[in-house]
Amino acid sequence: MNPTRNRSTIIYVLLFAAIIILVVYNFQQKSSTQEELTINELAAALTNHEVKRITANEDRLTVVYGEGEDAIERVATKETNSTLVDQLLALGVAPDDLSAEYVKIEIKPPSAWLGIMTALGYLLPFAFLGFLFWFIFRQAQGSNNAAMSFGKSRARMFTGDQPTVTFADVAGVEEAKEELREVVEFLREPEKFITLGARIPKGCLLVGPPGTGKTLLAKAVSGEAGVPFFSISGSEFVEMFVGVGASRVRDLFDQAKRHSPCIVFVDEIDAVGRQRGAGLGGSHDEREQTLNQMLVEMDGFDTDTNVIIMAATNRPDILDPALLRPGRFDRRVVLDRPDMRGREAILKVHIKGKPLAPTVDLGVLARSTPGFVGADLENLVNEAAILAARRNKKAIDQPEMEEAIERVIAGPERKSRLISVEEKRIVAYHEAGHAVVMNSIPEADPVHKVSITARGMAGGYTLALPEEDRTLMGRKKLLADMVGLLGGRAAEELVFNDITSGAANDLERVTKLARTMVTRLGMSESLGPMTYGQKEELIFLGREISEQRDYSEAVAEKIDHEVRSLVNHAYERAKEILTTYREALNAVAGRLLEVETLSREEFEAIFPPPIPKNTGTPIPQIGS
């Protein structure tokens, strides 16, 4: 049973009982006062010999009129300071009227319970209010917004007795795992290092793009070492009250020392570890106090403390230099996007426990997912499983995996979207233009699929995937990408003698790529191998919010001219290619109008590559 739920049930029962008691007591008080007889009326009734019996219980009187079935009971109250007989005599009642002949008077001894119940009736409401205030105070103390426990750390501790994640669950980052095996070995056998005078890195900073497995790798280190694991987010140190963040840092490190050896993992440390002195309102703010306390605590560990600090971030460039110096985070572990072999290994991890058809080729899937990180591949496998369940299949097949890739890249299909026949024809020629142009340039990536089915925000899509992973991009490859992106617009102008808004995203990407080539990559013949403009990343206002122009207006004009020249040259080349292969353009567009989607094999059956493909990577020239 849930203890919190049981406690809440008890509280509700107590509240209900208290309300019932209050209502009953109030009803009794009201009912007694409704039938109450005054002492003067009682004296008159005694004089007329109407009263047959009086029962006195302290100051409370029970008066009975008549006898037998006609008896009527009334209630009266006498004064406290005198007896009943003295009061009646004072009101003119003759002594003979009080004789046993006319009325029977019974005096009951005082009851202890009556006094107790009367006292409880008055004290119960105050006790109930006091309990209510105490309960609310205790609940506030125990909640996350506790007024009395702001300074307590919110780190979640996981014991290492039953590890849930090990190095076997992490794939695609073999170099990072090797770097962290030393940390695991130190936590298991610290004496081996200490006897030799070696000092294990006090802090390990995990750096990499989102989704590469930084948090997972930190949990794997804890699982392999079998030690307690404290996990906390960097944003949990930040609070609206002054001094709370620094107090939470102290409490976290105190807990870590008590549970030594252990691992303290701070996720998204850039939330609290940003460079100091960059604030708009002065450099001494609450966040910087928190960072200062963290720097002090990390520097205070001794060699025999056996506490390892691990942190993860995807923005190492904005961290404070004092945080990265040796003695704090003195080891930086980079988790980059996995290569083809890494992606295949990650897929093998995520397909465990899932029914997979024998036709599924993980190598093909790994080759078809360049740029995917671990989180993307996990999502891919999950989407494939959902598709297989939707189609009532008992196992996940290759078509589901390939469609899941497209869902991750472009979004789900929108088959219900209704478009006119003419608009469908424009989309078909647009996508056919992309495919034909890309297939005609040897440096462009091979066309994997062409479709006019709407997916995500796109009315159609042309999917081009590289044959192998590429880390360097040659100038010819970038120019080929520009020509391929402009192939859709060129096809519209060539076929319909008009242009549409369908190429808006293509133009945006082409313009950005051309400007990057000119200003960042030094690929302009007229401007030379230089970079232009220094990006200013203001820590609190956002990244790349402004650019410092370190060039003149004349150079700016040359940059604009060179960007325009690159884009125009790419557009003219796209039109030349489509003019040359006009019949192939018509054939591909016509087939798309019939089947809506073409695979690589179907597309190359219509229009095989006129020139053999190459990787686009520069190769040495023979004789040079």
N, C-alpha and C positions, 0 to 999 in steps of 0.2 A: 504494500500500500504506500501511497505517496504521503510522507509525513506532513508536507505543506498542506495538502488537501485535507488530511485529518484535522490538523490544527484549525483550519478555516471552518470546518464543520462544527467543531466544538465551540468556536467563538460565536457562530451563528445561533447555535442552540442556547448558549448562555444569554445572548442578547434577547432571543425570543422569550425565554423564561422570565427574565427581568421585566420585560414589557408586560407579560401576563400578570405578574405579581403586582406591579404598579396599578394596572387597570382594575384588578380585583379589590385591592386595598382602597382605591379611590371610590369604587362602586359601593363598598361597604360603608365608607364614611358618609357618602351621599344618601344611601338608603336609610341609615340610622337617623340622619337629621330630618328626613322627610316625615317620619312618624313621631317625632319627639314631642312630649307633653311638657308644658311649663309647670313650675312648682306652684304657681298660683292656681292653675287649673286643677292640679292634684289636690290642693287644700279645699277647693270648692267641692270636688267630687267626694272627698272624705266627709265633709260636713253633710252632704246629701246621702251619705251611706251607699254610694254607687260603686266604690272600690271594695273588692273582696280579698285581694292579696297584693302585697308589695314585697319585692325581692330586691335588696340593696347589695350591690357589688361595688364596694368603694363609693365613688360618686355617681355611679350609674344605677338607675332605678328601673325595674321592670314592673309595670302596673297592669293588673288584670281586672277588667270590668266583667261583672256577671259570673255565671257559673254554667257548667256543662257545655252544651253545644253553642250557647249564646255568649260564651266568654270571649272577650276582646282584649288583646295585649297591646299595651302602649309603652313607650320608653320616655323616661324623664331623667333629668340631671340635677343633683343637689349641689349646694355650695360646699367647697372643700373644707372650710375652716370650722364648721359646726356640724352637729349631728342632725339626722333627719327629723327626729322628734322635736328638737329645739326649733328647727326652722318651721315645722308645721304649726307648733304652738304659737310661734311669733306671728304667723299669718292668720291667727284667729280660730284655729281648729281646737275644739274642746277636748280635754283629756278623755272624756267618755267616748268620743267618736273614734279614738285610737285603741279602744279596748278590743280584746280578742273576739267579742261578740259580733262586732261589725267588720273588722278587718284583721287579716293575718299578716304580720310583718316578720320577714325573714332577713337576717343580716348574714351575708356570706363573708368568710375570711378573704383577705386580699390574695390574688393569684400571682405567683412570680412570672408565669408565662405571659399573662396579660401585659405586664410591664415590659417584658422582653419584646413581644410582638409590636407594642406601640413604639418602642424605641427603634426597632427595625424598620417600621413603616416610615419613620422620619429619616433614618440614616441610609436606607437602601438607595434612594436616588443619588445621594452624594457619593456613596461607594461605587455605584454604577458609573457615574461620570468620571471618578478618579481612575477606575479600571480602564475606561475607554481612552482617556488621555495617556495612560501608561502603555496601552497596547499600540496606539498610534506612534508613540515615541520609539518603542522597540522596533516596529516595522520600518520606520524611517531610518533607524540605525542599521538595520540589516539589509536595506536595499542598496542598489548601486548608486543612488543619489544621496547617500547618507551624509547628513550634516556633521556627524561626529566621527566619520571615518574617511574623510576626503583624502587624507594623507596616506591611506593604505594602498599598497600595490594591488592592481587588478590582474596580475599575471596568473595564468592558469598553469598548474603544475601537473605533469604527467609522470607517473613513476615508471621506472625502467624494468619492472618485473615482467610485464607482458608486452613486449614491443609489438606495435602494430605495423610499423614501417621499417624496413631494412634497406641495405644497399641493393638487394635483389629486386626491390620495387622501383628502383630508379635506373633509367636507361638513357642512353644518348649523351651522357655527360661523363665519360670515363675519366678524362683528365681531372675534372673537379672532384670525382670520387677518390682518385689517388691522392690529391692534395689533402683531403679530409681524413684519410685513413690514419695519418699521423696523429690527428686529434683523438681519434678513437683509441689508438694504441696508448696514448698518454693517459687517457682516462681509465683504461684497463690496468696498465702497469706504469704508474708514474715514477716508481722507484728506479726503473731502468734509465730514465732520462735524468733524474735528479742526481744520481750517483756519478754520472759523467759530467755534471755541471751544465747540462743543456737546459734551455728555457723554452718551453713550448709557447707558441704564439698565444698571447692572452686573448686576442680577438680575431675572428675570421669574418671578413666582409664578403657576402655573396652578391655579386653584381651580374646583372643580365636583364634582357628584355622581359616584359610581363609574360608569364606562362611558361617559362623555361624550367621551372621546378626548384626555385630557391627555397621556398618553405618546405617542400617535400624532402629536399636533401638535408635540411637541418633536422627534421624529424628522423630521418634515416640514421644520421650520426648518433642521435640519442638512443635509437633502437639498437644500433650495433654496440654501443658502449654499455648499455644497460644501466644508465644513471638517470636521476630525475631531470625533467625537461621543463623549464619555465618559458612559457610563450606569452608574449605581449606585443601589442601594436604600438608604434611610435605615437599615434594620435591619442592613446589612452593616458599619456603623461600630461597632455595639455588640458588645462581647466580654466574656468573663468576667474577663479580665486587665486590671489597671489600666493606663491610659495607651495601650492599643492603639487605641482609637477616635480619639484625638487624633493619634496617629502616622499612622493611615490617612488622616486629613484632610490632614495636611501632605504626605504622599506624593502624594495625588490632585491637589492644587493645584500641586505641583512638576511633575508630568507635564503638567498643563494648560498651564503656562507654557512648557514645552519645545516643545509642539505648537501654540503660539499662531499664528494665531487659531483658536479652537475653541469648542465648547460643552460645558459640564459639566451633566449632567442628573441630579438627585437625585430619585428617585421615592419617594413616601410619606415626605416629609421630616418629618412629624409624629412619626415614630418616634424621631428624635433632636433635633428642634427644639421640643419642648414647653416650656411656660413653666417657668422656673427657680424654685426656692424652694418648690415645692409637694410635695416628697417627704416621706414619713412619717418616714424615718430621718435627716433632716437634708438640707440643700440642696446639699452638696458631694459629689455622687456621680459615678460614671464617665460617665454620660450627659451631665451638665452640663459636665464637662471637655471632652467631645467637641464640644458646642455652643459653648463658649467658644473653642475652637480654630477652629471654622468661622467664627465671627464675626470673629475676628482675620484669618483668611486672606481673607475676602471684603472686608474693609476695606483690605487691603494692596495691592489691584490699582491700577495706575496707568492713566492714560488711554490709554497706548500699548500696553497689554498685550493688548488685543483678546480677552479671555476673557469669555464670557457665561455666567452661572450661571442655569440654569433648574431649577425645582423644581415638584413636583406634590403636591397634598394635597386631601382632601375634608373636612378639619377645620381650616380657617384660624383658628377661634376659640380653639384651644388653643395656637397658636404663640407663642413668646416675642416680646414687643414689640420687643426689640432686633434681631430678625431681619427685621422688617418696616419698619424705618425707612429713609428715603432714604439711598442710598449702599450699601445691601445689596440687599434685594428692594424696589426702589423702583417697580416696576410690577406691578400685580395684574391678571391677565387671567382673566376669569370665563367659564367654559364651562357654560352652563345647559342644561337639557333642551331639545332642539330643538322648534320649533313644527312646524306641519303642512308648510310648505314645506321646512323643514330636514329633516324625516323623509323626504320624498319625494326630496330630493337625496341623502341617505344611502343610501336604497334603490337609487338609480341607480348609486351607487358599488359596492355589494355584489353587484349582479346582473351586473356585467361578467364576461364569460367563461362565463356560465351560459346554457343554452338556455331561452328564455322564450317561452311561448305568446303569440300576439297578443291573447288575451282578458285578459291580466293588466293591471289598472288600478292603477298605483302611487298615483294620487291617492286612490282608495278605501282602499287599504291604509294610506296615511299618515293619513287621517281616522279609520281604525279603530284606530290605535295611539297614543292620547294618553298622555303620560307615558313613552313608550319612549325610551331613550337609544341611542347608536350601537351599543353592545355587544348590546342587546336586538334591534335590527334586523338585525344580522349573524347572530345566532342564529336569528332568524325565517327569513331566507333559507336558511340552512343546513338548518333543520328541514324547510322546504318541499322542498328538493332531495332530502333523505333520503326523504320521503314519496313524491315522484315516482318515485324509483328503486325503492322498495318496491312500487309499483303498476305497474312495468314501463313507464313512460311515457318518451318521448323528450324531452319538454320539461316545464318547470314551469308548471302551470296555476293559474288563480285559486282553485279549491277547495283546492289544496294550500297556497297562501299564507294563505288564511283559516283553515284548520285549524291551520296553524303558529302563528297568532296565539293561538288558544285553547290550544295546547300550551304556549306561553311563559307565558301568563297563569295557567292553571289546572292544567297538567300533562297527561300523556297520558291517553287514554281507558282505562277499565278495563271492557272489554266482557265479560270472563270472570267478573265479579262476579255471584254468584247471590243474588237477594233474593226474598222471598216476594211474592205478588200483592198482599197488603194493604200491605206496606211500599212497594211500587212505587206504589201508589195514593196513599199519604201523600206521597211525594216529588213526585208529579205535582201534587197540589193545593198543596203548599208552593211549588214553583217557579211555578205558575200564579198564586198569590197575589202573589208578587213582581212578576210581569209585569203583571198587571191593575192593581195599585196604581200602579206607575210610569207606566203608560200613561194613567192617569186624572189625574195631576197635571201641569199645564203646565210647572212648573219642573224636573221630573225629566228625566233623560237618556232618550232614546228606547231602547226595547228592541231590541237587535240580534239576539239569539238566546236561545232557551229550550230547555233540554235536561234530561232525567232520566237521561242516561247518566253514570255515575260518572267523574269526572275528578280525578286527584290524590287529595286527601283528602276531596273533596266528593262527596256522593251524587248531586247534580245541580247545575245552575248556571243563573243568569239573567244574561246579559251585556248591560249597558247602556252605550252609548258616546255621548259628546257629539258634537254636530254640528260644533263648532269648539273650538279651544283656549281655555282659560279660565285667567286668572291671579288673578282676584278671585272670591270666592265670597260671594254674598249670603245673608242670613239665610233668605230663603224657599227658596233652593236647598238649604241645609243641612237645613232642616226637611223638605223633600221627600225628601232622601236618607234621613233617619231613618224617615219613613213607609214608603218603599219597602223598607227593610231589615226592617221589622217586618211586612210584608205576608205573608210565609210563615207566621209563627207565628199571625197573625190568621186565616189561611185554615184552619190546622189546628184551631183552637178553634171556628171557625164551622161547619166541615163535620163534624168528628169529635167535637165536644164534649169534646175532650181536647187536650193538648199533648205534644210529644215533645222529645227532646234535639237534634233536627236544627237548631234555631235558636240553638245555643250561640254560634257565631261571629257571627251577626247581633246577638245581644244584647250581646256584647262590643264590637262596633264602634259600636253605637248609644250605649251608655253612655259610651264614650270620646269620641265626637263631642259628646254633650250636655255633658259636663264641660269639654271644650275651649271650647265656645261660652260657657259661664258664666264660667270662670276665666281664659281667655286672650284671647277675642275680644270680651268686653264686650257680649254679645248677650242679656243677661238684663234684663228690664224692671224687676224688683224690686231687683236689685243694682246696676244702673247700668253706665255705661261705664268699668269698672275691671278691672284684672287682679289676681288673687289667687294668692299663693305665688310665691316666687322659686326657680327651679331652681338647685341647686348642682351644678356639674359638677366633681367632684373628678378631677384630671388622671390620677391613678394608679389610682383605684378604679373608674372608669367614669363614663360620662356619665349625668346625671340620676339618680344613685343616691339622692339625697335632695332634699327640698323644704323650704325655709325658710318656715314659716308666719308670714306677716306680718299675720294676721288673728285675731280672737278666736274663741272657741268658739261664740258666738252667730252670727257670720258663717259659720262652718263648717256650722252647722246649716241656715242659709239656703241655702248652696250645695247641700247634699244635697237639701234640699226642692225647689230650683229644677231640679236635674238630674232628680229623680224626676218632677217636674211635666212637663218637656219630653218625657220618654220616655213617660209615661202618655198625654199628649195625642196624641203621634204614634201610639201603639198604638190609641187610640180612633178616630182618624181613619182608620187603615187598616181597622179593622173596619167603619166606616161605608161606606167606598168598596166593600168587598167585599160588603156587604149590598145596596148599591144595584145592583151589577153581578154579582149572584150567577149569573145565567144565563151571562154571559160567562166567569165563573170555571169553571163546570161544562164549558162548551164547550172551553175551552183545556186543562183537565185531561184531558178525554176524548180530545182529539186527541193530547196528549202520550203517553197510554197506548197509542195506536195506532202512532205514528211515532217516538216518543221525542225527536225534535228538531224545533223549529220555527224557521225563519228569520224575519227581520223582516217580509218580505212575507206569509208564511203566517200569522204571528201577527196582523198588522193586518187581514188578510182576515177573520179570525174576530172580532176586537175592534178596530175602528178607534179612534183617540184621540177621546174625546168632547169634549175641549177642545184647541184648537190649541197646539202646543208653543212655548215661548220658551226663550231661553238661560239664564234664571235670573239674569242679571246685572241689577242695578238700573238702571232707565232714568229720565230726568227726567219728572216729572209735568207735564202741560200745565196752565198757569195757576198753577203754584206759584212 
